């Protein structure tokens, strides 16, 4: 059986408890009021640099996704109309010429009336001509049985002059050879894609030969000494 506690020890224990209780509640001031204990400061709240920086620095706005900003530009580019493709350049064209008469050819009679024909020029888009000459040539007539050669040139070629309203003599070469283009001079201008029609007439003289041979028509650029188009011919017979 344990021994009973002594009275002195009991009093000592009570005194120690009273001292500990006074220390926990704080001391009193001279006027009898209890002094308040200083506030407890958390070391982490005052010394943490990251907490201070995060509180003072403004937060950056969230960045938009890259696809969100690229989508409107792509949409505008795809919806904008495309400019029309440039038209291809026109195909090059050259001078065209034709010779026409009512009967498809010339059927002349020595000493008879002249027969008219037209020469039509239609220029292309490749070149303009400062002097374009229409030249005429006829080879010697090929006779038939009973035909006799005549004396002199036997033909008279004329061109209608629109400003004066009269017929004027035009050159007609009668030979079986070809004359170089450099031997020709003169001619009238003809612009690109322009055209004109000229009137001519041919008459067989009374003393000329009889027979047949085509009337050849040449188109010569006398500035360049070259042909501007392929020559054409008109069938012809003289009786």
FIKOLZA-1660 file (N, C-alpha, C; in steps of 0.1 Angstrom, whole numbers, plus 5000, padded with zeros to 4 digits):
% residues 239
   i   px   py   pz ch aa at
   1 5009 4988 5000  A  X  N
   1 5000 5000 5000  A  X CA
   1 5009 5012 5000  A  X  C
   2 5007 5022 4991  A  X  N
   2 5016 5034 4990  A  X CA
   2 5014 5043 5002  A  X  C
   3 5025 5050 5004  A  X  N
   3 5025 5059 5016  A  X CA
   3 5018 5072 5013  A  X  C
   4 5010 5078 5022  A  X  N
   4 5003 5090 5019  A  X CA
   4 5012 5101 5017  A  X  C
   5 5007 5111 5008  A  X  N
   5 5016 5123 5004  A  X CA
   5 5017 5132 5016  A  X  C
   6 5029 5138 5016  A  X  N
   6 5031 5147 5026  A  X CA
   6 5025 5161 5023  A  X  C
   7 5021 5168 5034  A  X  N
   7 5014 5181 5032  A  X CA
   7 5024 5191 5025  A  X  C
   8 5037 5191 5028  A  X  N
   8 5046 5200 5022  A  X CA
   8 5047 5198 5007  A  X  C
   9 5047 5186 5003  A  X  N
   9 5049 5183 4988  A  X CA
   9 5036 5188 4981  A  X  C
  10 5025 5186 4988  A  X  N
  10 5013 5191 4981  A  X CA
  10 5012 5205 4979  A  X  C
  11 5017 5213 4988  A  X  N
  11 5017 5227 4987  A  X CA
  11 5027 5232 4976  A  X  C
  12 5038 5225 4975  A  X  N
  12 5048 5229 4965  A  X CA
  12 5042 5226 4951  A  X  C
  13 5035 5216 4950  A  X  N
  13 5029 5213 4936  A  X CA
  13 5019 5224 4933  A  X  C
  14 5011 5228 4943  A  X  N
  14 5001 5238 4940  A  X CA
  14 5008 5251 4936  A  X  C
  15 5019 5255 4943  A  X  N
  15 5026 5267 4940  A  X CA
  15 5032 5267 4926  A  X  C
  16 5037 5256 4921  A  X  N
  16 5043 5255 4908  A  X CA
  16 5032 5257 4897  A  X  C
  17 5021 5251 4900  A  X  N
  17 5010 5252 4891  A  X CA
  17 5005 5267 4889  A  X  C
  18 5005 5274 4901  A  X  N
  18 5000 5288 4900  A  X CA
  18 5010 5296 4893  A  X  C
  19 5023 5294 4894  A  X  N
  19 5033 5302 4886  A  X CA
  19 5031 5299 4872  A  X  C
  20 5030 5287 4868  A  X  N
  20 5028 5284 4853  A  X CA
  20 5015 5290 4848  A  X  C
  21 5005 5291 4856  A  X  N
  21 4992 5297 4851  A  X CA
  21 4994 5311 4849  A  X  C
  22 5001 5318 4859  A  X  N
  22 5004 5333 4857  A  X CA
  22 5012 5336 4845  A  X  C
  23 5022 5327 4842  A  X  N
  23 5030 5330 4830  A  X CA
  23 5022 5328 4817  A  X  C
  24 5013 5319 4817  A  X  N
  24 5005 5318 4805  A  X CA
  24 4995 5328 4803  A  X  C
  25 4990 5335 4813  A  X  N
  25 4980 5346 4811  A  X CA
  25 4986 5359 4810  A  X  C
  26 4999 5361 4814  A  X  N
  26 5006 5374 4812  A  X CA
  26 5006 5381 4825  A  X  C
  27 5015 5391 4826  A  X  N
  27 5017 5399 4838  A  X CA
  27 5008 5411 4838  A  X  C
  28 5005 5416 4850  A  X  N
  28 4996 5428 4851  A  X CA
  28 5005 5440 4851  A  X  C
  29 4999 5452 4846  A  X  N
  29 5006 5465 4847  A  X CA
  29 5004 5470 4861  A  X  C
  30 5011 5481 4864  A  X  N
  30 5010 5487 4877  A  X CA
  30 4996 5491 4881  A  X  C
  31 4987 5494 4871  A  X  N
  31 4973 5498 4874  A  X CA
  31 4964 5486 4875  A  X  C
  32 4970 5474 4875  A  X  N
  32 4962 5462 4877  A  X CA
  32 4957 5456 4865  A  X  C
  33 4959 5461 4852  A  X  N
  33 4954 5455 4840  A  X CA
  33 4965 5445 4835  A  X  C
  34 4961 5436 4829  A  X  N
  34 4970 5425 4824  A  X CA
  34 4976 5430 4811  A  X  C
  35 4989 5429 4809  A  X  N
  35 4996 5432 4797  A  X CA
  35 4993 5422 4786  A  X  C
  36 4990 5427 4774  A  X  N
  36 4987 5419 4763  A  X CA
  36 5000 5413 4757  A  X  C
  37 4999 5401 4754  A  X  N
  37 5011 5394 4747  A  X CA
  37 5012 5399 4733  A  X  C
  38 5025 5401 4728  A  X  N
  38 5027 5406 4714  A  X CA
  38 5021 5396 4704  A  X  C
  39 5016 5401 4693  A  X  N
  39 5010 5392 4683  A  X CA
  39 5021 5383 4677  A  X  C
  40 5017 5371 4674  A  X  N
  40 5026 5361 4668  A  X CA
  40 5026 5363 4653  A  X  C
  41 5038 5365 4648  A  X  N
  41 5040 5367 4633  A  X CA
  41 5045 5354 4627  A  X  C
  42 5039 5350 4617  A  X  N
  42 5043 5338 4610  A  X CA
  42 5056 5341 4602  A  X  C
  43 5067 5334 4604  A  X  N
  43 5079 5337 4596  A  X CA
  43 5077 5335 4581  A  X  C
  44 5069 5326 4577  A  X  N
  44 5067 5324 4563  A  X CA
  44 5060 5336 4556  A  X  C
  45 5051 5343 4563  A  X  N
  45 5044 5354 4557  A  X CA
  45 5052 5366 4555  A  X  C
  46 5063 5368 4564  A  X  N
  46 5071 5380 4563  A  X CA
  46 5083 5378 4555  A  X  C
  47 5088 5367 4554  A  X  N
  47 5101 5365 4547  A  X CA
  47 5100 5358 4534  A  X  C
  48 5088 5354 4530  A  X  N
  48 5087 5347 4517  A  X CA
  48 5087 5357 4505  A  X  C
  49 5098 5358 4497  A  X  N
  49 5097 5367 4486  A  X CA
  49 5087 5363 4475  A  X  C
  50 5085 5351 4473  A  X  N
  50 5076 5347 4463  A  X CA
  50 5062 5351 4466  A  X  C
  51 5057 5351 4478  A  X  N
  51 5044 5355 4482  A  X CA
  51 5042 5370 4480  A  X  C
  52 5053 5378 4483  A  X  N
  52 5052 5393 4481  A  X CA
  52 5051 5396 4466  A  X  C
  53 5059 5390 4458  A  X  N
  53 5059 5393 4444  A  X CA
  53 5046 5389 4437  A  X  C
  54 5041 5378 4441  A  X  N
  54 5028 5374 4435  A  X CA
  54 5017 5383 4439  A  X  C
  55 5018 5389 4450  A  X  N
  55 5007 5398 4455  A  X CA
  55 5008 5411 4448  A  X  C
  56 5020 5417 4444  A  X  N
  56 5021 5430 4439  A  X CA
  56 5021 5430 4423  A  X  C
  57 5026 5420 4417  A  X  N
  57 5027 5420 4402  A  X CA
  57 5014 5417 4396  A  X  C
  58 5010 5425 4386  A  X  N
  58 4997 5422 4379  A  X CA
  58 4998 5409 4371  A  X  C
  59 4987 5402 4371  A  X  N
  59 4987 5389 4364  A  X CA
  59 4985 5392 4349  A  X  C
  60 4993 5385 4341  A  X  N
  60 4993 5387 4326  A  X CA
  60 4980 5380 4320  A  X  C
  61 4974 5387 4310  A  X  N
  61 4962 5380 4304  A  X CA
  61 4966 5368 4297  A  X  C
  62 4957 5358 4297  A  X  N
  62 4960 5346 4290  A  X CA
  62 4961 5348 4275  A  X  C
  63 4971 5341 4270  A  X  N
  63 4974 5343 4255  A  X CA
  63 4964 5335 4248  A  X  C
  64 4960 5340 4236  A  X  N
  64 4950 5333 4228  A  X CA
  64 4957 5322 4220  A  X  C
  65 4950 5312 4217  A  X  N
  65 4956 5301 4209  A  X CA
  65 4961 5306 4195  A  X  C
  66 4972 5301 4190  A  X  N
  66 4977 5305 4177  A  X CA
  66 4967 5303 4166  A  X  C
  67 4959 5292 4167  A  X  N
  67 4949 5289 4156  A  X CA
  67 4938 5299 4156  A  X  C
  68 4935 5305 4168  A  X  N
  68 4924 5315 4168  A  X CA
  68 4927 5328 4161  A  X  C
  69 4940 5332 4161  A  X  N
  69 4944 5344 4154  A  X CA
  69 4946 5342 4139  A  X  C
  70 4950 5330 4135  A  X  N
  70 4953 5327 4121  A  X CA
  70 4940 5324 4114  A  X  C
  71 4929 5320 4121  A  X  N
  71 4917 5316 4114  A  X CA
  71 4910 5327 4106  A  X  C
  72 4909 5340 4112  A  X  N
  72 4902 5351 4105  A  X CA
  72 4910 5354 4092  A  X  C
  73 4923 5355 4093  A  X  N
  73 4931 5359 4081  A  X CA
  73 4929 5349 4070  A  X  C
  74 4929 5336 4074  A  X  N
  74 4928 5326 4064  A  X CA
  74 4914 5326 4058  A  X  C
  75 4904 5330 4066  A  X  N
  75 4890 5330 4061  A  X CA
  75 4889 5342 4052  A  X  C
  76 4895 5354 4055  A  X  N
  76 4894 5365 4046  A  X CA
  76 4901 5362 4033  A  X  C
  77 4913 5356 4033  A  X  N
  77 4920 5352 4021  A  X CA
  77 4913 5343 4012  A  X  C
  78 4906 5333 4018  A  X  N
  78 4899 5324 4010  A  X CA
  78 4886 5330 4004  A  X  C
  79 4880 5339 4011  A  X  N
  79 4867 5345 4006  A  X CA
  79 4869 5356 3996  A  X  C
  80 4881 5363 3996  A  X  N
  80 4884 5374 3987  A  X CA
  80 4884 5369 3972  A  X  C
  81 4878 5376 3963  A  X  N
  81 4878 5371 3949  A  X CA
  81 4891 5372 3942  A  X  C
  82 4895 5362 3935  A  X  N
  82 4908 5363 3928  A  X CA
  82 4907 5372 3916  A  X  C
  83 4918 5379 3913  A  X  N
  83 4918 5387 3901  A  X CA
  83 4917 5379 3888  A  X  C
  84 4911 5383 3878  A  X  N
  84 4910 5375 3865  A  X CA
  84 4924 5373 3859  A  X  C
  85 4926 5362 3853  A  X  N
  85 4938 5359 3846  A  X CA
  85 4940 5368 3834  A  X  C
  86 4952 5373 3831  A  X  N
  86 4954 5382 3820  A  X CA
  86 4951 5374 3807  A  X  C
  87 4945 5382 3798  A  X  N
  87 4941 5376 3785  A  X CA
  87 4953 5372 3777  A  X  C
  88 4954 5361 3770  A  X  N
  88 4965 5358 3761  A  X CA
  88 4967 5368 3750  A  X  C
  89 4979 5370 3746  A  X  N
  89 4981 5380 3734  A  X CA
  89 4975 5374 3722  A  X  C
  90 4970 5383 3713  A  X  N
  90 4963 5379 3701  A  X CA
  90 4973 5372 3692  A  X  C
  91 4968 5362 3684  A  X  N
  91 4977 5355 3675  A  X CA
  91 4981 5365 3664  A  X  C
  92 4994 5364 3660  A  X  N
  92 4999 5373 3649  A  X CA
  92 4992 5370 3636  A  X  C
  93 4988 5380 3629  A  X  N
  93 4982 5379 3615  A  X CA
  93 4989 5388 3606  A  X  C
  94 4989 5384 3593  A  X  N
  94 4996 5391 3583  A  X CA
  94 4986 5397 3572  A  X  C
  95 4992 5404 3563  A  X  N
  95 4984 5410 3552  A  X CA
  95 4978 5400 3544  A  X  C
  96 4965 5402 3541  A  X  N
  96 4958 5393 3531  A  X CA
  96 4953 5401 3519  A  X  C
  97 4954 5395 3508  A  X  N
  97 4950 5403 3496  A  X CA
  97 4942 5393 3486  A  X  C
  98 4933 5400 3479  A  X  N
  98 4925 5392 3469  A  X CA
  98 4922 5401 3457  A  X  C
  99 4920 5394 3446  A  X  N
  99 4916 5401 3434  A  X CA
  99 4903 5395 3429  A  X  C
 100 4893 5404 3425  A  X  N
 100 4880 5399 3421  A  X CA
 100 4875 5406 3409  A  X  C
 101 4868 5399 3401  A  X  N
 101 4861 5405 3390  A  X CA
 101 4847 5398 3389  A  X  C
 102 4838 5404 3382  A  X  N
 102 4824 5399 3381  A  X CA
 102 4824 5385 3375  A  X  C
 103 4831 5383 3364  A  X  N
 103 4831 5370 3357  A  X CA
 103 4841 5360 3362  A  X  C
 104 4849 5363 3373  A  X  N
 104 4859 5354 3377  A  X CA
 104 4872 5354 3369  A  X  C
 105 4872 5363 3359  A  X  N
 105 4884 5364 3351  A  X CA
 105 4882 5375 3341  A  X  C
 106 4892 5378 3333  A  X  N
 106 4891 5389 3323  A  X CA
 106 4890 5382 3309  A  X  C
 107 4880 5386 3301  A  X  N
 107 4878 5381 3288  A  X CA
 107 4878 5393 3279  A  X  C
 108 4889 5397 3273  A  X  N
 108 4890 5409 3266  A  X CA
 108 4890 5407 3250  A  X  C
 109 4886 5417 3244  A  X  N
 109 4886 5417 3229  A  X CA
 109 4895 5428 3224  A  X  C
 110 4904 5426 3214  A  X  N
 110 4912 5436 3209  A  X CA
 110 4904 5448 3204  A  X  C
 111 4908 5460 3209  A  X  N
 111 4901 5472 3205  A  X CA
 111 4888 5474 3212  A  X  C
 112 4884 5464 3221  A  X  N
 112 4871 5465 3228  A  X CA
 112 4871 5473 3241  A  X  C
 113 4861 5472 3249  A  X  N
 113 4860 5479 3261  A  X CA
 113 4869 5473 3272  A  X  C
 114 4872 5481 3281  A  X  N
 114 4880 5477 3293  A  X CA
 114 4871 5469 3302  A  X  C
 115 4877 5460 3310  A  X  N
 115 4870 5453 3320  A  X CA
 115 4876 5456 3334  A  X  C
 116 4867 5458 3343  A  X  N
 116 4871 5463 3357  A  X CA
 116 4873 5451 3366  A  X  C
 117 4882 5453 3376  A  X  N
 117 4884 5443 3387  A  X CA
 117 4889 5451 3399  A  X  C
 118 4888 5445 3411  A  X  N
 118 4891 5451 3423  A  X CA
 118 4903 5444 3430  A  X  C
 119 4911 5451 3438  A  X  N
 119 4921 5445 3446  A  X CA
 119 4918 5449 3460  A  X  C
 120 4916 5439 3469  A  X  N
 120 4912 5442 3483  A  X CA
 120 4924 5438 3492  A  X  C
 121 4928 5448 3501  A  X  N
 121 4938 5446 3511  A  X CA
 121 4933 5446 3525  A  X  C
 122 4936 5436 3533  A  X  N
 122 4932 5435 3547  A  X CA
 122 4945 5433 3555  A  X  C
 123 4950 5443 3562  A  X  N
 123 4962 5441 3569  A  X CA
 123 4960 5434 3582  A  X  C
 124 4970 5427 3587  A  X  N
 124 4970 5420 3600  A  X CA
 124 4975 5429 3611  A  X  C
 125 4978 5423 3622  A  X  N
 125 4983 5430 3634  A  X CA
 125 4998 5430 3636  A  X  C
 126 5005 5424 3626  A  X  N
 126 5020 5422 3627  A  X CA
 126 5028 5434 3623  A  X  C
 127 5024 5441 3613  A  X  N
 127 5032 5452 3608  A  X CA
 127 5024 5463 3602  A  X  C
 128 5029 5475 3602  A  X  N
 128 5023 5486 3595  A  X CA
 128 5032 5490 3584  A  X  C
 129 5026 5494 3573  A  X  N
 129 5034 5497 3561  A  X CA
 129 5034 5512 3558  A  X  C
 130 5046 5517 3555  A  X  N
 130 5047 5531 3551  A  X CA
 130 5045 5533 3536  A  X  C
 131 5049 5523 3528  A  X  N
 131 5047 5523 3514  A  X CA
 131 5045 5509 3509  A  X  C
 132 5032 5506 3507  A  X  N
 132 5028 5493 3502  A  X CA
 132 5024 5495 3487  A  X  C
 133 5031 5488 3479  A  X  N
 133 5028 5489 3464  A  X CA
 133 5021 5477 3459  A  X  C
 134 5011 5480 3450  A  X  N
 134 5005 5469 3443  A  X CA
 134 5010 5469 3429  A  X  C
 135 5017 5459 3425  A  X  N
 135 5024 5458 3412  A  X CA
 135 5018 5447 3403  A  X  C
 136 5018 5449 3390  A  X  N
 136 5011 5440 3381  A  X CA
 136 5022 5436 3370  A  X  C
 137 5020 5423 3367  A  X  N
 137 5029 5417 3356  A  X CA
 137 5021 5407 3349  A  X  C
 138 5024 5406 3335  A  X  N
 138 5018 5396 3327  A  X CA
 138 5028 5391 3318  A  X  C
 139 5029 5377 3317  A  X  N
 139 5038 5371 3308  A  X CA
 139 5033 5372 3293  A  X  C
 140 5041 5368 3284  A  X  N
 140 5037 5369 3270  A  X CA
 140 5025 5359 3268  A  X  C
 141 5016 5363 3260  A  X  N
 141 5004 5355 3258  A  X CA
 141 5008 5342 3251  A  X  C
 142 5001 5332 3254  A  X  N
 142 5002 5319 3248  A  X CA
 142 4991 5318 3237  A  X  C
 143 4995 5318 3225  A  X  N
 143 4985 5318 3214  A  X CA
 143 4979 5304 3211  A  X  C
 144 4968 5305 3204  A  X  N
 144 4962 5293 3199  A  X CA
 144 4963 5293 3184  A  X  C
 145 4959 5282 3177  A  X  N
 145 4960 5282 3163  A  X CA
 145 4952 5293 3157  A  X  C
 146 4958 5301 3148  A  X  N
 146 4951 5312 3142  A  X CA
 146 4955 5325 3148  A  X  C
 147 4960 5325 3160  A  X  N
 147 4964 5337 3167  A  X CA
 147 4978 5342 3161  A  X  C
 148 4979 5355 3160  A  X  N
 148 4991 5361 3155  A  X CA
 148 4997 5371 3165  A  X  C
 149 5010 5372 3167  A  X  N
 149 5015 5381 3177  A  X CA
 149 5012 5395 3172  A  X  C
 150 5010 5404 3181  A  X  N
 150 5007 5418 3178  A  X CA
 150 5019 5426 3180  A  X  C
 151 5018 5439 3177  A  X  N
 151 5029 5448 3179  A  X CA
 151 5026 5458 3191  A  X  C
 152 5036 5461 3198  A  X  N
 152 5034 5470 3209  A  X CA
 152 5030 5462 3222  A  X  C
 153 5028 5469 3232  A  X  N
 153 5025 5462 3245  A  X CA
 153 5011 5455 3244  A  X  C
 154 5002 5460 3238  A  X  N
 154 4989 5454 3235  A  X CA
 154 4979 5456 3247  A  X  C
 155 4982 5462 3258  A  X  N
 155 4973 5464 3269  A  X CA
 155 4975 5477 3276  A  X  C
 156 4964 5482 3282  A  X  N
 156 4964 5495 3289  A  X CA
 156 4957 5492 3303  A  X  C
 157 4965 5494 3313  A  X  N
 157 4960 5493 3327  A  X CA
 157 4958 5506 3333  A  X  C
 158 4946 5508 3340  A  X  N
 158 4943 5520 3347  A  X CA
 158 4938 5518 3361  A  X  C
 159 4940 5528 3370  A  X  N
 159 4935 5527 3384  A  X CA
 159 4926 5539 3386  A  X  C
 160 4915 5536 3393  A  X  N
 160 4905 5547 3396  A  X CA
 160 4910 5555 3408  A  X  C
 161 4911 5568 3405  A  X  N
 161 4916 5578 3415  A  X CA
 161 4903 5584 3422  A  X  C
 162 4901 5580 3434  A  X  N
 162 4889 5585 3441  A  X CA
 162 4888 5600 3443  A  X  C
 163 4899 5606 3448  A  X  N
 163 4898 5621 3450  A  X CA
 163 4894 5629 3438  A  X  C
 164 4899 5625 3426  A  X  N
 164 4896 5632 3414  A  X CA
 164 4884 5626 3406  A  X  C
 165 4881 5613 3410  A  X  N
 165 4870 5607 3403  A  X CA
 165 4873 5603 3388  A  X  C
 166 4886 5601 3385  A  X  N
 166 4890 5598 3372  A  X CA
 166 4899 5586 3371  A  X  C
 167 4900 5580 3360  A  X  N
 167 4909 5568 3358  A  X CA
 167 4923 5573 3353  A  X  C
 168 4933 5568 3360  A  X  N
 168 4947 5572 3357  A  X CA
 168 4955 5559 3353  A  X  C
 169 4965 5562 3344  A  X  N
 169 4974 5550 3340  A  X CA
 169 4981 5544 3351  A  X  C
 170 4982 5531 3351  A  X  N
 170 4990 5523 3361  A  X CA
 170 5000 5514 3353  A  X  C
 171 5011 5511 3360  A  X  N
 171 5022 5503 3354  A  X CA
 171 5018 5489 3353  A  X  C
 172 5021 5483 3341  A  X  N
 172 5019 5469 3338  A  X CA
 172 5032 5464 3331  A  X  C
 173 5038 5454 3338  A  X  N
 173 5051 5449 3333  A  X CA
 173 5047 5436 3325  A  X  C
 174 5052 5434 3312  A  X  N
 174 5050 5422 3305  A  X CA
 174 5064 5416 3302  A  X  C
 175 5066 5405 3309  A  X  N
 175 5079 5398 3308  A  X CA
 175 5077 5384 3314  A  X  C
 176 5086 5375 3311  A  X  N
 176 5086 5361 3316  A  X CA
 176 5095 5359 3328  A  X  C
 177 5102 5370 3332  A  X  N
 177 5111 5368 3343  A  X CA
 177 5106 5376 3355  A  X  C
 178 5112 5373 3367  A  X  N
 178 5108 5380 3379  A  X CA
 178 5117 5392 3382  A  X  C
 179 5111 5403 3385  A  X  N
 179 5118 5415 3388  A  X CA
 179 5120 5416 3403  A  X  C
 180 5133 5418 3408  A  X  N
 180 5135 5419 3423  A  X CA
 180 5127 5430 3429  A  X  C
 181 5123 5427 3442  A  X  N
 181 5115 5437 3449  A  X CA
 181 5122 5450 3451  A  X  C
 182 5136 5450 3451  A  X  N
 182 5143 5462 3453  A  X CA
 182 5142 5472 3441  A  X  C
 183 5137 5467 3430  A  X  N
 183 5135 5475 3418  A  X CA
 183 5123 5484 3419  A  X  C
 184 5114 5480 3428  A  X  N
 184 5101 5488 3429  A  X CA
 184 5102 5499 3438  A  X  C
 185 5094 5510 3435  A  X  N
 185 5094 5522 3444  A  X CA
 185 5079 5526 3445  A  X  C
 186 5077 5535 3455  A  X  N
 186 5064 5541 3457  A  X CA
 186 5055 5532 3466  A  X  C
 187 5042 5535 3465  A  X  N
 187 5032 5528 3473  A  X CA
 187 5025 5537 3483  A  X  C
 188 5015 5532 3489  A  X  N
 188 5007 5540 3499  A  X CA
 188 5007 5534 3512  A  X  C
 189 5006 5542 3523  A  X  N
 189 5006 5536 3537  A  X CA
 189 4994 5527 3540  A  X  C
 190 4996 5518 3549  A  X  N
 190 4986 5509 3554  A  X CA
 190 4989 5505 3568  A  X  C
 191 4980 5510 3577  A  X  N
 191 4982 5507 3591  A  X CA
 191 4978 5493 3595  A  X  C
 192 4982 5489 3608  A  X  N
 192 4978 5476 3613  A  X CA
 192 4963 5475 3613  A  X  C
 193 4959 5463 3609  A  X  N
 193 4944 5459 3609  A  X CA
 193 4936 5469 3601  A  X  C
 194 4942 5476 3592  A  X  N
 194 4934 5485 3583  A  X CA
 194 4932 5478 3570  A  X  C
 195 4924 5483 3561  A  X  N
 195 4921 5477 3548  A  X CA
 195 4917 5488 3538  A  X  C
 196 4918 5484 3526  A  X  N
 196 4913 5493 3515  A  X CA
 196 4910 5485 3503  A  X  C
 197 4902 5490 3494  A  X  N
 197 4898 5484 3482  A  X CA
 197 4902 5494 3470  A  X  C
 198 4909 5489 3461  A  X  N
 198 4913 5497 3449  A  X CA
 198 4907 5491 3436  A  X  C
 199 4903 5500 3428  A  X  N
 199 4896 5497 3415  A  X CA
 199 4906 5498 3403  A  X  C
 200 4906 5488 3395  A  X  N
 200 4915 5488 3383  A  X CA
 200 4906 5484 3371  A  X  C
 201 4911 5487 3359  A  X  N
 201 4905 5481 3347  A  X CA
 201 4916 5479 3336  A  X  C
 202 4914 5469 3328  A  X  N
 202 4924 5465 3318  A  X CA
 202 4917 5464 3304  A  X  C
 203 4924 5470 3295  A  X  N
 203 4919 5470 3281  A  X CA
 203 4929 5465 3271  A  X  C
 204 4924 5457 3261  A  X  N
 204 4933 5452 3251  A  X CA
 204 4933 5461 3239  A  X  C
 205 4944 5466 3234  A  X  N
 205 4945 5475 3223  A  X CA
 205 4942 5468 3210  A  X  C
 206 4940 5476 3200  A  X  N
 206 4936 5470 3187  A  X CA
 206 4947 5462 3180  A  X  C
 207 4960 5467 3182  A  X  N
 207 4971 5460 3176  A  X CA
 207 4978 5450 3184  A  X  C
 208 4973 5447 3196  A  X  N
 208 4979 5438 3205  A  X CA
 208 4978 5423 3201  A  X  C
 209 4985 5414 3208  A  X  N
 209 4984 5400 3205  A  X CA
 209 4971 5394 3211  A  X  C
 210 4969 5382 3206  A  X  N
 210 4958 5374 3212  A  X CA
 210 4963 5362 3219  A  X  C
 211 4955 5356 3228  A  X  N
 211 4960 5344 3235  A  X CA
 211 4955 5346 3250  A  X  C
 212 4962 5338 3258  A  X  N
 212 4958 5338 3273  A  X CA
 212 4970 5337 3281  A  X  C
 213 4969 5344 3292  A  X  N
 213 4980 5343 3303  A  X CA
 213 4974 5350 3315  A  X  C
 214 4977 5346 3327  A  X  N
 214 4971 5352 3339  A  X CA
 214 4977 5366 3342  A  X  C
 215 4970 5374 3348  A  X  N
 215 4974 5387 3353  A  X CA
 215 4979 5385 3367  A  X  C
 216 4992 5387 3370  A  X  N
 216 4997 5385 3383  A  X CA
 216 4998 5398 3391  A  X  C
 217 4994 5397 3403  A  X  N
 217 4994 5409 3412  A  X CA
 217 5003 5407 3424  A  X  C
 218 5013 5416 3426  A  X  N
 218 5022 5415 3437  A  X CA
 218 5020 5426 3447  A  X  C
 219 5024 5423 3460  A  X  N
 219 5022 5433 3471  A  X CA
 219 5036 5435 3477  A  X  C
 220 5042 5446 3475  A  X  N
 220 5056 5448 3479  A  X CA
 220 5057 5459 3489  A  X  C
 221 5064 5456 3500  A  X  N
 221 5068 5467 3510  A  X CA
 221 5081 5473 3504  A  X  C
 222 5080 5485 3498  A  X  N
 222 5091 5491 3492  A  X CA
 222 5101 5497 3502  A  X  C
 223 5097 5499 3514  A  X  N
 223 5106 5504 3524  A  X CA
 223 5116 5493 3529  A  X  C
 224 5111 5480 3529  A  X  N
 224 5119 5469 3533  A  X CA
 224 5124 5461 3521  A  X  C
 225 5120 5464 3508  A  X  N
 225 5124 5457 3496  A  X CA
 225 5120 5442 3498  A  X  C
 226 5108 5439 3501  A  X  N
 226 5103 5425 3502  A  X CA
 226 5088 5424 3500  A  X  C
 227 5084 5412 3497  A  X  N
 227 5070 5410 3495  A  X CA
 227 5062 5410 3508  A  X  C
 228 5051 5416 3508  A  X  N
 228 5043 5417 3521  A  X CA
 228 5032 5406 3521  A  X  C
 229 5029 5400 3510  A  X  N
 229 5020 5389 3509  A  X CA
 229 5022 5381 3497  A  X  C
 230 5017 5369 3497  A  X  N
 230 5018 5360 3485  A  X CA
 230 5010 5366 3473  A  X  C
 231 5017 5366 3462  A  X  N
 231 5010 5372 3450  A  X CA
 231 4998 5364 3446  A  X  C
 232 4988 5370 3440  A  X  N
 232 4976 5364 3435  A  X CA
 232 4975 5367 3420  A  X  C
 233 4967 5359 3413  A  X  N
 233 4966 5361 3398  A  X CA
 233 4951 5360 3394  A  X  C
 234 4949 5367 3383  A  X  N
 234 4935 5367 3377  A  X CA
 234 4936 5361 3363  A  X  C
 235 4928 5351 3360  A  X  N
 235 4928 5345 3347  A  X CA
 235 4924 5355 3336  A  X  C
 236 4930 5354 3325  A  X  N
 236 4928 5364 3314  A  X CA
 236 4930 5358 3300  A  X  C
 237 4921 5362 3291  A  X  N
 237 4921 5358 3278  A  X CA
 237 4918 5370 3269  A  X  C
 238 4925 5371 3258  A  X  N
 238 4922 5382 3248  A  X CA
 238 4920 5375 3234  A  X  C
 239 4909 5379 3228  A  X  N
 239 4906 5374 3214  A  X CA
 239 4904 5386 3205  A  X  C
% end
